Amino acid sequence: MPVPRPALLRLRTLPCVAVALLAAGVCLHVASAAVAHDARDAHGAIVRGHATKGRYTGYPLPRFASLRSNHVNLRRGPGFRYRIDWVLHRRHLPVQIFREFHDWRAVRLPDGTEGWIKGALLSGRRSFVVQGKTVPLRYAPRANARPAAWLKPGVVGRILDCAAGSSWCRVRVDDHSGYVPRKAIWGVAPHEVIAE
């Protein structure tokens, strides 16, 4: 006995509707989970996924990384189909990763801009950028130590180490190394310990 045409249509479209609803439910669940864990860091910026681990890497969120290349696309979403909002031309620029989706990372730039970057374009090398005003790079971790160089806002360098309980980090910029106060740079959390 032949099945009436409207019943066939309902049977064929039902799985598609169920898949679409399931996908929407998963997306809503992921979005609500991200909002439920929002917090603010020491600078008042929203930190998504506060005190959690990345679902795909198992690394803590938020965490800092740096750009691996001189040409990195910052996209609106986690995939190549999403629009490119910015093209970043600053190798080793620090970024803060606050969310993961497969091999894509949601990042925050030093100026607060947020977007998605392919994970392969990020490096675990720790770097910093000077913010605010010109800061002295000192030979010792003391405010009265002799300066080795003066770092202007926007200068990017490498973080060598930041000791526990210290307000200073040992850094390198080109051929100069020395100490800068944590509060003068972006790329390290207030109480984070970094060892080279």
PyMOL commands that set and color helices and strands:
alter all, ss='L'
color gray80, all
select helices_A, chain A and resi 5-36+119-121+182-184
alter helices_A, ss='H'
color red, helices_A
select strands_A, chain A and resi 39-40+46-47+52-53+60-61+63-67+72-75+84-88+94-101+104-108+114-118+122-123+127-130+135-138+147-151+156-162+168-173+176-181+185-186
alter strands_A, ss='S'
color yellow, strands_A
deselect
rebuild
show_as cartoon
